[in-house]
């Protein structure tokens, strides 16, 4: 809806959760742009207080139906750090395999049904399917592979239940996993085709001087472990995250935003940051594909995030196949631990970017405090910054208000925002009367 | 194309949402082969069942202003299906059927049976009238199946 001075996108479509966009103009120039997140806050941190630490992976998984594994991974790694638990290589590999499943299902959905329609002026995945039936069918199969993998390890595709502090409640059935190999061999090739397809898309021109931030590991493409790397500042250990990244509230959003200290600057999380910072640790097939499709080094066009997602899907299929072919369930599926009063922190890479968890636990193993910082809330400030840049330029051209709104929505979608994740918490100031 | 229909029961463990699964259980008890009657958790399972050339019958619980346990029959397309839940991880049934038809992943016509429920929260028991309705519906569907 537009009234000359205000452009409203009342409900953002093809994003997870509910949000809106308001663009205010003054004398034909951009006055303000707000990504308005109006979903009610969900109070997960408060819900965790006083609960046994063992509840954290299953409760936090409920924050999101798309990326529950990310919440489980960040929670168990943070709690294991607090407890001094060092997981075995076998558990570590199975957790990476589980994360591969989540990346595949989440990225395949976004690439094929949520974001691609924008590049062809289609209003929905259904419209896109009329134009590209084979490609959309492929996307649905890829998504199902991801779901099947999560279900085989976690017991079910959405909100899996097998992840535990110290490992897994049980090793998954070996045959259930082996059965996936054939599908994943097809999927690897199909994912490469998807990446080649996206290379042909007409990308809008928008470059930004981003600070890319992602978990980075010297020996592998980071998912569960590593330090926090930045394209502009020094790499820091995850323990220092709270000293460097701070959340704050803005009036128009029920999700906290985050900035980087000391300058209180915006930063970018997600596949684009990960590929930019960790490209040389992608698997060879994904790295070669990045070169083949001409994916730029340190790509700073947010619309090309869809290509980064495709490269990560290729990586995830390749790594999943390697693990599936050499399943090793020797050793315990879960390590014992003794509760102790401590604080633990972890950051893992959710499909949409770095997901930070911090827990304080007491000597009885109860959660005293929890802090969860999801990627979409961290990206909000950068999204608004990108919108301002795009709109400022577009307002110098003869772009209609409707086109401005449509392209602004497309830009928001390029981040694959998960608004349900972002509204997990609202900072409340209690005032005594 | 086989004349035998494919039954899909949509549901979850939560209270009256088990209705679709109960119908499938009952059909199995009546002797319908497992390959012809499947309980699923999410509508998008339809895309992966290779049933585009078969008669598809869906059974699901619904929020309905009528009496709990009321059975209704719908024919799709031609009816606006209620889409109460919008989320990218849980495609609404109408969108699943439309996309499935576009991609030839589900039949052009689908029969949908719904059973009105009232309790859908985790930990809820199924209502006695919903349980009874599910058994009754399954018996009727089995009659049709055995004569197909």
Interface residues (C-beta under 8 A of the other chain):
Chain A: X14 X15 X16 X65 X66 X109 X113 X114 X125 X126 X129 X130 X133 X136 X137 X140 X141 X144 X156 X157 X158 X420
Chain B: X41 X42 X44 X47 X48 X87 X88 X89 X90 X95 X98 X99 X102 X103 X104 X105
